[in-house]
Amino acid sequence: MIGDVMDKKSYTKPILIAVVVILATAGIVFGIFSKGKGDSKPKSETSSTKTEDTANNSDKKLKDGEYEGSAKGYGGELTVRVTIKDGKIADIKVVSHNETPEYFKAASAILDTMIKNNTFDVDAVSGATITSNALKSAVSKALIKAGADENTVADQLKNSSSKISKGDNSGNSVAGRYGRGKGLRRHMRGGSENSTGGIARIPRGSYLRDGVFTGRGIGYRGPIKVAVTIKNGKIAGVRVLSHSEDNPYFSWAKSILRSVVNRTNANVDTVSGATYSSRGLISAINDAVSKAVTKGGDDSVADGGHDNSGNGGKKPDDNKGGGKPDDNKGGKDTPPPAVEKDEMKKVNDNARELMKKYTLDGKFLDGKFVGQSSGYQESIVIKSEVTFKNNKIEDITFPIYGDDPGYKPMADGILPILKGNNGMKALATMKVFGIYLDKIYSSDNMYETAVSLVGKRYAEPLKGLKKTQGSSFVTDMVCKVLKKYMSEQLEEQKLFDSVSGATVSANGMAKSVYDAAKLSNDDYKTGNSVSSLEILKPTNKNHFTGNHELKANKDLPLNLKNVKIALKNKDGSSKEIDYADFAKNKITLYDRDTGKEIKDGMSLKPYTDNGGMVAVVKHTPSGRHAELSILVGDYSDDYLTGLEYSVDDGKTWVPVKSDSLKMGNWADSQNIADDQTLDLPLSDYGKEVKIRVTSVKGNKYTYTQRKHEVSEIGKEISYFRNDADYKNNSNLSYVLHIKFKGEIINGKTIEETKLIKVKSESEFVNNKEIKPIEIEKIDSEAKVLGIANLPPGLTYKDGKIVGTPKVSDDAFGSDPKNPNKITYQAVISVQKGYTIYRLKLPITIVKE
């Protein structure tokens, strides 16, 4: 287990320090700050002068009122409602969306920025670019309805779509490109990018003076403070002084700490699954290290920085590496000298022997077979369904493709080859490619390992390559070496040309297809009747990996007694098997990364640092298998199963009926979900509501509001846990989102609802008292709550709209056909039961 004092890479004089994004919905602080010479403010602040009052970017004043706009996000259409008051953006609400919750919460941070700067033209949130841009587009459309110039907005939107907070190039990615780590720390929460938390730079000729220096960064929950010890000019250790992060995420994030020791910076990859916590740690370390720098000359990337030369900031030797960095096809080089021929013959013979070993014999059982593997995201599932007919692959589909979708069109180039006459050879080639890639990447000396596999001439570009240069860069370098070798020496040019630019993703697809082909091949030989193995318990399922999850307390022996699987047969029958009967049914569990057997009662201490393991549950006779993620951390078995509310300041508590509570989904099905709908009696609306949760052991935990808001129909209020309670029960969510029963319906006309009727003239003269507009109830249960967006000077009182319109002269002229008229779309809110209807009432004012 990692202690408080950890090994860490230090930064030297950061030009980029971590970024802060404030989640408006949960009040959560995370992200990256952008900081450069002469620029001490976050980007959103330094650009505020430029963007202020550009919501319409014209001389026109936006018309007060509420306006809706829609745009396509990552999960479909989303709609916003923008409130304009005094000609400026006063509020933005998201009416509906289908985005992934984690990314939606992150992207929602830009809403406050838009309101503050009075413009949609703001930076997208790092890691949630697609959703951010959709929100900006939707707001821009609403502003056009409010009177903003359409052409100007279109130009702004075009420029704005490329504006992204520092550190983002991934869109709404589920995990960073190529997370080749072991254990679970790279996939648990779907980190948004595999980038550093900011690049540290150190002036040439400068050095770090010895001593202890403190630094600060921003994590998922807030500030992270560290003390960094510098000894002999390098990081000797890091101690975490304070933080507010959640376990197990912070435990996973701390796994980076040992990697920074003996470095002069913390320019390392974040931990996917704990991206923001690890980014905060990296930034805090770099902040501390910057204080130890003794100034020198021009800035340069400190050792281990992400320099694309692969030489830690040094200029690459032009005589090394053979070929352009982006040359994936690997043209023929000068023939190797005679002294290399024996070496090349040896490595080629080994490669061909390995390919022969993995080439299936061409006898396959007809039917559909399911395979599973991973691609660029090592811990994300690629599931294939492969149909065999007459000993050939007839069709390949991927019902689950967890890898980066942007690379799939390029990776699909391999499919025609797999379905062709040389399909089995191609599968074997990709199998060997994957084996070599894993061997080189996991080696302590990647160059020497590459020499043993592909020979010195091909391994040369990997000389001096270090994992500290970034997983993506290292992977790309190794891939180029392997593609060049296999294209030239094993004559697989056509295969690698077909997937140029997405070789690792294609390799993941091929491994999944190979898995299915192996099952078909084995079934042909053995007559096996089992079609699949499915995990029944635990029921928790990870949304990103598709794996079932078992949560285990790091201080207790592993408990597998509740694990249950089902063997399903081709005839439709199935057999359920409890863990106690695994052995006699030849069901085994082993660590996917190490191959070691996993047993009930074993110690979990070796898995604490990585946050757990991925276990393979396998039926040995049939080869059918499934993966079970075993999460190791500060987990509690005191599950949260109840919810209570109080409308009298906690004097009495009313339990919510269990059948109306929503349980957690993929994240945690044993606890109630962190979003609930509360069905209050109508008489309790308008009161402040207190909330608490109850556990299976009878404990009660009160959540509190940060604002004293009262309940309203269809309203959602956020309640936050007491951090002291979290120390006693780690099942407590950081925030509960309580929505009060009811709905708000927009877009209906007064005539359609038949709730009210309006007696009114159609037009009124400016600066002259109007004849009262009478609002009369038709439905006895209807209740008029109020009227918004009335022309200046008019009010709603005692069932009537009264007053004298006071519209300024410069407000007229928005309609070229009627320059002396302006129409306001007043909105009447009418409640019936648990439904509020927002009905539009046009009121036209004529210039006197």
C-alpha positions in Angstrom: 0.0 0.0 0.0 1.3 3.4 -0.9 2.1 5.5 2.2 1.8 9.2 2.7 5.4 9.7 1.5 5.5 8.8 -2.1 8.1 8.9 -4.9 7.3 11.6 -7.5 8.7 13.3 -10.6 9.1 17.0 -10.1 8.4 19.9 -12.3 10.6 22.8 -13.1 9.1 26.1 -13.6 5.7 25.2 -15.0 4.5 26.9 -18.2 1.4 24.8 -17.9 -0.2 24.1 -14.5 -3.4 22.2 -13.9 -6.7 23.6 -15.1 -9.9 24.3 -13.0 -13.3 23.6 -14.2 -16.2 24.2 -11.8 -19.1 21.8 -12.1 -22.1 24.1 -11.8 -24.5 21.3 -10.9 -22.4 19.8 -8.1 -20.0 22.5 -7.1 -17.1 20.2 -7.9 -13.8 21.7 -8.8 -11.5 19.9 -11.2 -9.6 20.4 -14.4 -6.5 22.3 -15.6 -5.2 25.9 -15.2 -3.4 27.4 -18.1 -0.5 29.6 -16.9 2.3 31.2 -18.9 4.9 33.9 -18.7 3.2 37.2 -17.9 -0.2 35.5 -17.6 -1.2 34.8 -14.1 -4.9 34.4 -14.6 -6.9 31.4 -15.8 -7.8 31.6 -19.4 -11.5 32.2 -18.7 -10.6 35.3 -16.8 -8.0 36.7 -19.2 -10.4 36.4 -22.1 -13.4 37.9 -20.2 -12.8 41.4 -21.4 -12.7 40.3 -25.0 -15.9 38.2 -24.8 -18.0 40.4 -22.5 -21.3 41.4 -23.9 -20.9 39.5 -27.1 -24.0 37.4 -26.7 -25.5 39.2 -29.6 -22.2 40.8 -30.8 -24.2 43.6 -32.5 -25.7 46.9 -31.6 -29.1 45.3 -31.0 -30.2 44.7 -27.5 -31.4 41.2 -26.8 -35.1 41.0 -26.0 -35.9 40.0 -22.4 -37.7 36.6 -22.0 -37.0 32.9 -22.1 -35.8 31.3 -25.3 -35.0 27.7 -26.2 -32.4 26.2 -28.5 -31.4 22.7 -29.4 -28.2 21.0 -30.8 -26.8 17.5 -31.3 -24.6 16.2 -28.5 -22.6 13.0 -28.1 -25.8 11.1 -27.1 -28.3 12.9 -29.2 -30.3 16.1 -29.1 -30.0 18.4 -26.1 -32.2 21.5 -25.4 -31.4 24.6 -23.3 -33.6 27.4 -22.1 -31.9 30.8 -21.9 -33.3 33.7 -19.8 -32.6 37.2 -21.0 -33.0 40.0 -18.5 -32.1 43.6 -19.2 -30.7 42.6 -22.5 -28.2 40.1 -21.1 -28.0 36.4 -20.3 -29.4 36.0 -16.8 -29.7 32.2 -16.7 -29.3 29.0 -18.7 -31.1 25.8 -17.9 -30.7 22.4 -19.7 -34.2 21.3 -20.4 -33.3 17.8 -21.8 -30.3 15.8 -22.8 -29.0 12.2 -23.4 -25.4 12.7 -22.6 -23.2 10.4 -20.4 -23.8 11.8 -16.9 -20.1 12.3 -16.0 -19.3 14.2 -19.2 -22.5 16.2 -19.0 -21.6 17.4 -15.5 -18.2 18.3 -16.7 -19.4 20.2 -19.7 -22.1 22.0 -17.7 -19.3 24.1 -16.2 -19.4 26.3 -19.2 -22.9 27.5 -18.5 -21.8 29.7 -15.6 -19.0 31.0 -17.7 -21.5 31.9 -20.5 -23.7 33.8 -18.0 -20.7 35.5 -16.4 -19.3 36.6 -19.8 -22.7 37.1 -21.4 -21.7 35.0 -24.4 -21.7 31.4 -25.7 -18.2 32.0 -27.1 -16.3 30.3 -24.3 -13.7 27.5 -24.1 -15.0 23.9 -24.2 -14.4 21.7 -21.1 -11.3 19.5 -21.5 -12.4 15.9 -22.0 -16.0 16.8 -22.7 -15.6 18.8 -25.9 -18.5 17.3 -27.9 -21.0 18.0 -25.2 -19.5 21.4 -24.5 -19.8 22.4 -28.2 -23.4 21.1 -28.3 -24.3 23.3 -25.3 -22.7 26.3 -27.0 -24.5 25.7 -30.2 -27.9 25.3 -28.4 -27.4 28.5 -26.5 -26.4 30.4 -29.7 -29.7 29.3 -31.3 -31.6 30.5 -28.3 -29.8 33.9 -28.6 -30.8 34.2 -32.2 -34.4 33.9 -31.1 -33.8 36.6 -28.6 -32.6 39.0 -31.4 -28.9 38.2 -31.9 -27.6 38.6 -35.4 -27.7 35.2 -37.1 -24.7 35.7 -39.4 -22.5 37.1 -36.6 -23.5 34.2 -34.3 -22.7 31.7 -37.0 -19.2 33.2 -37.4 -18.6 33.2 -33.7 -19.8 29.6 -33.4 -17.5 28.4 -36.1 -14.5 30.0 -34.3 -15.7 28.9 -30.9 -16.0 25.2 -31.8 -12.2 24.9 -31.9 -11.7 26.6 -28.6 -10.8 24.0 -26.0 -9.4 24.2 -22.5 -5.6 23.4 -22.4 -4.8 19.7 -22.5 -7.8 18.4 -24.5 -7.7 16.7 -27.9 -10.0 13.8 -27.1 -13.6 14.9 -27.4 -15.9 12.9 -25.1 -13.4 10.0 -24.9 -14.0 7.3 -22.4 -10.3 6.7 -21.5 -7.1 8.1 -22.8 -5.4 6.7 -25.9 -3.6 3.6 -25.0 -3.9 2.8 -21.3 -1.6 -0.2 -21.1 -1.4 -0.3 -17.4 -2.2 -3.4 -15.2 -5.0 -3.7 -12.7 -8.0 -1.5 -12.6 -6.6 2.0 -12.1 -6.8 2.8 -15.8 -10.5 2.3 -16.4 -12.7 2.6 -13.4 -14.3 5.9 -14.0 -13.5 6.5 -17.6 -10.9 9.2 -17.4 -11.1 11.7 -20.3 -7.6 11.8 -21.5 -4.2 10.1 -20.9 -2.3 13.4 -20.8 -0.2 15.0 -18.1 -1.7 17.5 -15.7 0.5 20.2 -17.2 4.0 20.3 -18.8 6.9 21.6 -16.6 9.8 23.3 -18.3 13.2 24.2 -16.8 15.6 26.7 -18.2 18.7 25.3 -19.8 21.6 25.3 -17.4 19.3 25.5 -14.4 19.0 23.0 -11.6 16.9 22.2 -8.6 18.3 23.1 -5.2 17.9 20.6 -2.4 15.3 21.1 0.3 11.6 20.6 1.0 9.1 22.6 -1.1 5.3 22.7 -0.9 3.0 22.9 -3.9 -0.7 23.1 -4.6 -2.9 21.7 -7.4 -6.6 21.3 -8.0 -8.2 17.8 -7.9 -11.7 16.5 -8.5 -13.0 17.8 -5.1 -10.7 20.8 -4.6 -7.1 21.7 -3.6 -4.4 19.1 -3.2 -1.3 20.1 -1.2 2.0 18.2 -1.3 5.6 18.5 0.1 8.3 17.5 -2.3 11.8 16.6 -1.1 14.6 17.5 -3.5 17.9 15.7 -3.0 20.9 15.9 -5.3 18.9 18.0 -7.8 16.1 15.4 -8.2 12.9 14.4 -6.5 13.5 12.1 -3.6 10.0 11.8 -2.2 6.6 13.4 -2.1 4.3 13.7 0.9 0.6 14.5 0.6 -0.3 17.1 3.1 -4.0 17.5 2.5 -6.7 16.7 -0.1 -10.5 16.2 -0.4 -10.5 13.5 -3.0 -12.6 10.3 -2.8 -11.3 6.8 -2.3 -10.6 4.6 -4.2 -9.9 7.2 -6.9 -7.3 9.0 -4.9 -5.6 5.7 -4.1 -5.4 5.0 -7.8 -4.1 8.5 -8.5 -1.3 8.0 -6.0 0.0 5.1 -8.1 1.8 7.8 -10.1 3.8 9.0 -7.2 6.5 6.3 -7.3 7.1 7.2 -11.0 8.3 10.7 -10.3 11.2 9.8 -8.0 14.7 10.6 -9.4 13.2 12.9 -11.9 13.3 16.7 -12.2 9.6 17.1 -12.9 6.2 15.3 -12.8 5.6 15.3 -16.6 3.9 11.9 -16.5 0.6 10.4 -17.7 -2.5 10.9 -15.6 -4.2 7.7 -14.3 -7.2 7.0 -16.5 -10.1 6.4 -14.2 -8.7 9.0 -11.7 -7.7 11.6 -14.3 -8.6 14.7 -12.3 -7.1 13.5 -9.0 -3.9 12.5 -10.6 -3.8 15.7 -12.6 -4.1 17.6 -9.4 -1.2 15.6 -7.8 0.9 16.2 -10.9 0.2 20.0 -10.8 0.9 20.2 -7.1 4.3 18.4 -7.5 5.2 20.7 -10.4 4.2 23.7 -8.4 6.5 22.6 -5.6 9.4 21.8 -7.9 9.1 25.2 -9.6 10.0 26.8 -6.3 13.3 24.8 -6.2 14.5 26.0 -9.7 17.6 28.1 -9.8 17.1 30.2 -12.9 19.2 29.7 -16.1 18.8 30.2 -19.8 16.1 29.5 -22.4 13.3 27.2 -21.5 13.5 23.6 -22.6 11.5 20.4 -21.9 12.8 18.8 -18.8 13.7 15.2 -18.8 10.7 13.0 -19.3 8.7 15.7 -21.0 6.4 14.9 -23.9 8.9 15.8 -26.7 8.0 14.1 -29.9 11.6 13.4 -30.8 11.6 10.6 -28.2 14.8 11.9 -26.8 13.7 13.8 -23.7 13.9 17.2 -25.4 17.2 16.6 -27.3 17.3 16.9 -31.0 16.9 13.4 -32.5 19.9 11.8 -34.2 19.1 12.0 -38.0 21.1 8.8 -38.5 18.9 6.8 -36.2 15.4 5.6 -36.6 15.2 5.1 -40.4 12.3 6.8 -42.0 9.9 9.6 -41.2 8.1 9.4 -37.9 4.7 9.1 -39.6 5.8 6.6 -42.2 3.7 3.6 -41.3 4.4 1.7 -44.5 8.1 1.3 -43.9 9.8 1.4 -47.3 12.8 -0.9 -48.1 16.1 0.2 -46.5 19.6 -0.7 -47.7 20.0 -4.5 -47.4 21.5 -5.4 -44.0 25.2 -6.2 -43.9 26.3 -9.8 -43.8 27.1 -9.7 -40.1 23.3 -9.1 -39.5 22.1 -12.0 -41.6 22.4 -14.6 -39.0 20.6 -12.4 -36.5 17.8 -11.7 -38.9 17.4 -15.3 -39.8 17.1 -16.2 -36.1 14.4 -13.6 -35.3 12.5 -14.3 -38.5 12.5 -18.0 -37.8 11.2 -17.3 -34.3 8.5 -15.0 -35.6 7.4 -17.5 -38.3 7.3 -20.3 -35.7 5.1 -18.2 -33.5 2.8 -17.4 -36.4 2.6 -21.1 -37.2 1.7 -21.8 -33.6 -1.2 -19.4 -33.7 -2.5 -20.2 -37.2 -5.7 -22.2 -36.7 -6.0 -25.3 -38.9 -9.0 -24.2 -40.9 -11.6 -26.6 -39.4 -14.5 -24.6 -37.9 -17.9 -25.3 -36.7 -20.7 -23.5 -38.5 -22.6 -20.9 -36.5 -22.1 -17.6 -34.6 -19.3 -17.4 -32.0 -18.5 -14.6 -29.5 -15.0 -13.3 -28.9 -13.7 -10.7 -26.5 -10.5 -8.6 -26.3 -9.3 -5.0 -26.0 -7.7 -2.5 -28.3 -6.0 0.8 -27.7 -7.9 1.0 -24.4 -6.4 -2.2 -22.9 -9.1 -2.5 -20.2 -12.1 -1.6 -22.4 -14.0 -4.4 -24.1 -14.2 -5.2 -27.8 -16.7 -7.9 -28.2 -17.1 -9.6 -31.6 -19.7 -11.9 -33.1 -18.2 -14.0 -35.8 -20.3 -16.2 -38.1 -18.6 -19.3 -39.7 -19.8 -21.2 -42.7 -18.0 -23.9 -44.7 -14.8 -23.3 -42.7 -14.6 -19.6 -43.5 -15.6 -16.4 -41.8 -18.8 -15.3 -43.3 -19.6 -12.2 -41.2 -18.0 -10.1 -38.4 -19.9 -7.6 -36.2 -18.9 -5.8 -33.0 -21.9 -5.5 -30.6 -19.6 -3.9 -28.1 -16.8 -1.7 -29.3 -15.3 0.0 -26.3 -12.3 1.4 -28.1 -12.0 4.9 -29.4 -14.8 5.2 -32.1 -12.8 7.7 -34.1 -10.3 5.0 -35.1 -12.8 2.3 -36.0 -13.3 3.4 -39.6 -9.6 3.0 -40.2 -9.3 -0.2 -38.2 -12.2 -1.7 -40.2 -9.8 -2.0 -43.1 -8.7 -5.3 -41.7 -12.2 -7.0 -41.9 -12.1 -7.9 -45.7 -8.7 -9.5 -45.2 -10.0 -11.5 -42.2 -13.0 -12.7 -44.2 -10.7 -13.6 -47.2 -8.7 -16.7 -48.1 -5.8 -15.5 -45.9 -7.9 -14.7 -42.9 -6.3 -17.2 -40.6 -2.8 -16.1 -41.5 -3.8 -12.4 -40.9 -5.2 -13.4 -37.5 -2.0 -15.1 -36.6 0.1 -12.2 -37.7 -1.9 -9.7 -35.6 -1.7 -12.2 -32.7 2.1 -12.1 -32.9 2.1 -8.3 -33.4 0.1 -8.0 -30.1 2.5 -10.3 -28.3 5.5 -8.4 -29.4 4.0 -5.1 -28.6 3.1 -6.2 -25.1 6.6 -7.7 -24.5 8.4 -4.6 -25.6 6.1 -2.2 -23.8 6.2 -4.1 -20.5 10.0 -4.5 -20.6 12.3 -2.5 -18.4 14.7 -2.2 -21.4 12.5 -1.8 -24.5 15.4 -1.5 -26.9 17.1 -4.7 -25.8 13.8 -6.6 -25.9 13.1 -5.3 -29.4 16.5 -6.4 -30.5 15.7 -10.0 -29.4 12.4 -9.9 -31.3 13.1 -8.0 -34.5 16.9 -7.5 -34.7 19.2 -4.5 -34.1 18.5 -2.8 -37.4 14.7 -2.5 -36.8 15.0 -1.9 -33.0 17.4 1.1 -33.5 14.7 3.8 -33.2 13.8 2.6 -29.7 17.3 3.3 -28.3 16.9 5.5 -25.2 13.1 5.2 -25.3 11.5 5.6 -21.9 8.0 5.1 -20.6 8.2 8.5 -19.0 8.0 10.0 -22.5 4.3 9.2 -22.5 2.4 6.0 -23.2 0.9 7.2 -26.5 4.3 8.3 -27.8 6.0 5.1 -26.7 3.3 2.9 -28.1 3.4 4.7 -31.5 7.2 4.3 -31.7 7.0 0.6 -30.9 4.2 0.1 -33.4 6.2 1.8 -36.2 9.1 -0.5 -35.5 7.0 -3.7 -35.5 5.0 -2.6 -38.7 8.3 -1.9 -40.5 9.8 -5.3 -39.5 6.7 -7.4 -40.2 6.0 -5.6 -43.5 9.5 -6.2 -44.8 10.7 -9.4 -43.2 7.3 -11.3 -43.0 5.9 -9.8 -46.1 2.8 -8.4 -44.4 2.8 -5.0 -46.1 -0.8 -5.3 -47.4 -2.1 -6.2 -44.0 -0.6 -3.2 -42.2 -1.4 -0.8 -45.1 -5.1 -1.7 -44.7 -5.1 -0.4 -41.1 -2.6 2.4 -41.3 -3.2 4.9 -38.5 -5.2 2.5 -36.4 -3.0 -0.6 -36.0 -3.5 -1.1 -32.3 -7.3 -0.8 -32.6 -7.3 -3.2 -35.5 -5.1 -5.5 -33.5 -7.7 -5.5 -30.7 -10.5 -6.3 -33.2 -8.3 -9.1 -34.7 -7.7 -10.6 -31.2 -11.4 -10.6 -30.5 -12.1 -12.3 -33.8 -9.3 -14.8 -33.0 -10.9 -15.6 -29.7 -14.2 -16.4 -31.4 -12.4 -18.4 -34.1 -10.5 -20.4 -31.5 -13.9 -21.4 -29.9 -15.3 -22.5 -33.2 -12.1 -24.4 -34.0 -12.2 -26.1 -30.6 -15.9 -26.9 -30.8 -15.4 -28.6 -34.1 -12.8 -30.9 -32.5 -14.5 -31.6 -29.2 -18.2 -31.4 -29.9 -18.6 -29.0 -27.0 -22.2 -28.0 -26.2 -21.6 -24.9 -24.0 -22.2 -21.6 -25.9 -21.4 -19.0 -23.2 -20.4 -18.3 -19.6 -22.3 -15.4 -18.0 -21.7 -13.8 -14.6 -25.0 -13.6 -12.5 -23.5 -12.2 -9.3 -22.3 -9.7 -8.4 -24.9 -7.7 -10.4 -23.0 -4.4 -10.5 -21.7 -3.7 -14.0 -19.2 -1.1 -15.2 -20.7 1.2 -17.8 -17.4 1.6 -19.7 -15.8 -1.8 -19.6 -19.0 -3.9 -19.6 -17.5 -6.0 -16.8 -19.3 -7.1 -13.7 -17.8 -5.6 -10.5 -17.1 -7.0 -7.1 -16.1 -4.5 -4.4 -13.7 -5.7 -1.8 -12.3 -4.0 1.3 -8.5 -3.8 1.1 -8.1 -4.7 4.8 -10.2 -7.9 4.6 -9.6 -11.3 2.9 -11.3 -11.6 -0.5 -14.8 -12.9 -0.3 -15.9 -14.8 -3.4 -18.7 -16.8 -1.7 -21.5 -14.7 -3.4 -20.1 -15.0 -6.9 -22.4 -16.9 -9.2 -22.2 -17.8 -13.0 -24.4 -19.5 -15.5 -23.2 -21.9 -18.3 -25.5 -21.6 -21.2 -25.8 -24.4 -23.7 -26.4 -24.3 -27.5 -29.8 -26.1 -27.0 -31.0 -23.2 -24.9 -30.7 -24.9 -21.5 -28.5 -23.4 -18.8 -26.9 -24.3 -15.5 -26.3 -21.9 -12.6 -23.2 -22.5 -10.5 -22.3 -21.0 -7.1 -18.7 -20.3 -6.3 -18.7 -23.2 -3.8 -19.2 -25.6 -6.8 -16.7 -24.0 -9.2 -14.0 -26.6 -8.7 -16.2 -29.6 -9.4 -17.6 -27.9 -12.5 -14.1 -27.0 -13.7 -14.6 -23.3 -13.3 -11.3 -21.4 -12.6 -10.5 -17.8 -11.7 -7.2 -16.2 -12.5 -5.7 -12.7 -12.8 -5.9 -11.6 -16.4 -2.6 -9.7 -16.2 -0.4 -12.2 -14.3 -2.2 -15.6 -14.8 -2.1 -16.2 -11.0 -5.0 -18.1 -9.5 -7.6 -16.1 -7.5 -9.0 -17.8 -4.4 -11.6 -17.0 -1.8 -9.9 -15.7 1.4 -6.7 -14.5 -0.2 -5.0 -11.3 0.9 -5.7 -8.2 -1.2 -2.7 -6.2 -0.1 -0.7 -6.8 -3.4 -3.7 -5.3 -5.3 -4.2 -2.2 -3.2 -1.9 0.2 -5.2 -3.6 -0.7 -8.5 -7.1 -0.5 -7.1 -7.8 -4.1 -7.9 -7.6 -6.6 -10.7 -9.4 -8.1 -13.6 -10.3 -11.7 -13.0 -11.0 -14.2 -15.8 -13.7 -16.7 -14.9 -13.2 -19.6 -17.3 -15.0 -22.9 -17.9 -11.9 -25.0 -18.8 -13.5 -27.8 -20.9 -15.3 -25.4 -23.3 -13.0 -22.4 -23.1 -15.9 -20.1 -22.5 -15.0 -17.2 -20.2 -16.0 -13.8 -18.8 -14.2 -11.1 -16.9 -15.0 -9.9 -13.4 -13.5 -6.7 -12.1 -12.5 -6.9 -8.5 -12.2 -3.4 -7.0 -10.0 -3.1 -4.0 -10.4 -0.1 -1.7 -12.1 1.4 1.4 -15.4 -0.3 0.5 -18.2 -0.7 3.1 -20.9 -3.4 3.3 -23.2 -1.0 5.1 -25.2 -0.3 2.0 -27.5 2.7 1.6 -31.0 1.4 1.0 -33.4 4.1 2.3 -34.3 7.8 2.0 -36.2 10.0 4.4 -37.3 13.7 4.2 -38.4 16.4 6.6 -40.4 19.6 6.0 -40.3 20.8 9.6 -36.5 21.3 10.1 -35.8 17.7 11.1 -38.4 17.4 13.8 -40.2 14.6 12.0 -38.9 12.4 9.2 -41.0 10.7 6.5 -39.5 7.5 4.9 -39.8 7.3 1.1 -41.4 4.1 0.0 -38.8 1.5 -1.1 -40.6 0.7 -4.3 -40.3 4.3 -5.5 -36.6 4.5 -4.8 -34.2 4.1 -7.7 -31.2 1.8 -7.1 -27.8 2.4 -8.5 -27.2 1.1 -12.0 -23.9 0.0 -13.5 -22.0 1.9 -10.9 -23.5 0.4 -7.8 -26.7 -1.6 -7.7 -26.5 -2.3 -3.9 -26.9 1.4 -2.9 -29.7 3.8 -3.8 -28.9 6.0 -6.8 -27.6 9.5 -6.3 -30.6 10.9 -8.3 -34.1 10.4 -6.9 -37.5 11.8 -7.6 -39.4 12.8 -4.4 -43.2 12.6 -4.4 -44.3 15.3 -1.9 -47.9 16.2 -1.0 -48.9 19.4 -2.9 -49.3 21.0 0.5 -45.5 20.6 1.2 -44.4 22.4 -2.0 -42.8 25.8 -1.3 -41.1 24.5 1.9 -37.4 23.8 2.5 -36.9 20.0 2.5 -34.2 18.2 4.5 -32.9 14.9 3.2 -31.1 11.9 4.8 -30.2 8.4 3.8 -30.4 5.2 5.8 -28.3 2.1 5.7 -28.8 -1.6 6.2 -27.2 -1.4 9.6 -29.6 1.3 10.7 -27.3 4.3 10.4 -28.6 7.6 9.2 -26.7 10.2 7.3 -28.0 13.8 6.7 -27.3 15.6 3.4 -27.4 19.4 3.3 -28.1 22.1 0.7 -25.6 24.8 0.0 -28.4 27.2 -0.7 -31.7 27.3 1.2 -33.9 26.4 -1.7 -37.6 25.5 -1.4 -39.3 22.6 -3.2 -41.1 23.4 -6.5 -42.8 21.2 -9.1 -40.2 19.7 -11.4 -37.3 21.4 -9.6 -34.0 19.6 -8.9 -32.0 20.5 -5.8 -28.5 19.2 -5.0 -27.8 17.9 -1.4 -24.2 17.3 -0.3 -22.8 14.8 2.2 -21.0 15.5 5.4 -17.3 14.5 4.8 -17.0 13.2 8.3 -19.8 10.7 7.5 -17.9 9.5 4.5 -15.0 8.4 6.7 -17.5 6.0 8.4 -19.3 4.9 5.2 -17.6 5.1 1.8 -20.9 4.2 0.1 -22.0 7.8 0.6 -22.2 9.7 -2.7 -20.7 13.2 -2.7 -24.0 14.7 -3.9 -27.6 13.6 -4.1 -29.8 15.1 -6.9 -33.4 15.3 -5.6 -36.0 16.1 -8.2 -39.4 17.0 -6.9 -42.3 15.3 -8.6 -44.0 17.0 -11.5 -43.2 18.2 -14.9 -43.1 21.5 -16.8 -44.6 21.5 -20.2 -43.6 24.1 -22.8 -44.9 24.9 -26.2 -48.6 24.3 -25.6 -51.0 27.0 -26.6 -53.7 28.5 -24.4 -56.4 27.0 -26.6 -54.8 23.5 -26.5 -54.7 23.2 -22.7 -58.2 24.7 -22.0 -57.1 25.7 -18.6 -57.5 29.5 -19.0 -58.8 32.0 -21.5 -57.5 35.5 -22.1 -59.7 38.5 -22.9 -57.5 41.1 -24.6 -57.0 43.5 -27.4 -54.3 42.6 -29.9 -52.2 45.7 -29.7 -51.4 48.5 -27.3 -49.9 52.0 -27.7 -46.6 52.7 -26.0 -46.7 55.1 -23.0 -50.5 54.8 -22.8 -52.3 52.9 -20.1 -53.7 49.6 -21.4 -57.1 48.2 -21.0 -56.6 45.4 -18.5 -55.9 42.0 -20.0 -58.1 39.5 -18.0 -56.8 36.0 -17.3 -59.9 33.8 -16.6 -59.7 30.2 -15.3 -61.7 27.6 -17.3 -60.5 24.6 -15.3 -61.3 24.9 -11.6 -58.1 23.0 -10.7 -55.9 25.5 -12.6 -53.8 28.0 -10.8 -52.0 30.9 -12.4 -48.6 31.1 -10.8 -47.3 34.2 -12.6 -46.4 35.8 -16.0 -42.9 36.3 -17.3 -41.5 38.4 -20.1 -44.1 41.1 -20.0 -43.4 44.4 -21.8 -41.7 47.0 -19.5 -44.3 48.8 -17.4 -46.9 46.0 -17.3 -47.5 43.8 -14.3 -49.8 40.9 -13.4 -52.1 41.6 -10.5 -55.4 40.1 -9.2 -56.0 38.0 -12.4 -55.2 40.9 -14.8 -52.3 42.4 -16.7 -52.3 46.1 -16.0 -50.1 49.2 -16.4 -48.6 51.5 -19.0 -46.1 50.0 -21.5 -42.7 51.9 -21.3 -40.7 50.5 -24.2 -37.6 52.6 -25.2 -37.5 53.9 -28.7 -34.3 52.0 -29.6 -36.1 48.7 -28.9 -38.3 49.2 -32.0 -37.1 48.3 -35.5 -36.2 44.7 -35.0 -38.8 43.7 -37.6 -38.0 45.6 -40.9 -41.6 45.1 -42.1 -43.1 46.6 -39.0 -40.4 49.0 -37.6 -42.9 50.7 -35.4 -44.1 47.6 -33.6 -42.5 45.1 -31.2 -44.1 41.9 -30.0 -43.3 40.4 -26.6 -43.9 36.7 -26.0 -45.2 36.7 -22.5 -45.2 33.3 -20.7 -48.1 32.4 -18.4 -47.3 29.7 -15.9 -50.4 27.6 -15.0 -50.3 24.8 -12.5 -52.7 21.8 -12.5 -51.9 19.1 -10.0 -48.2 18.1 -10.5 -47.9 19.8 -13.9 -47.0 23.3 -14.8 -47.8 24.6 -18.3 -45.9 27.5 -19.7 -48.3 29.1 -22.2 -47.2 31.9 -24.6 -49.2 35.1 -24.8 -48.1 37.5 -27.6 -48.4 41.2 -26.6 -47.7 43.8 -29.3 -46.7 47.4 -28.4 -47.0 50.1 -31.1 -44.7 53.1 -31.1 -46.7 56.3 -30.3 
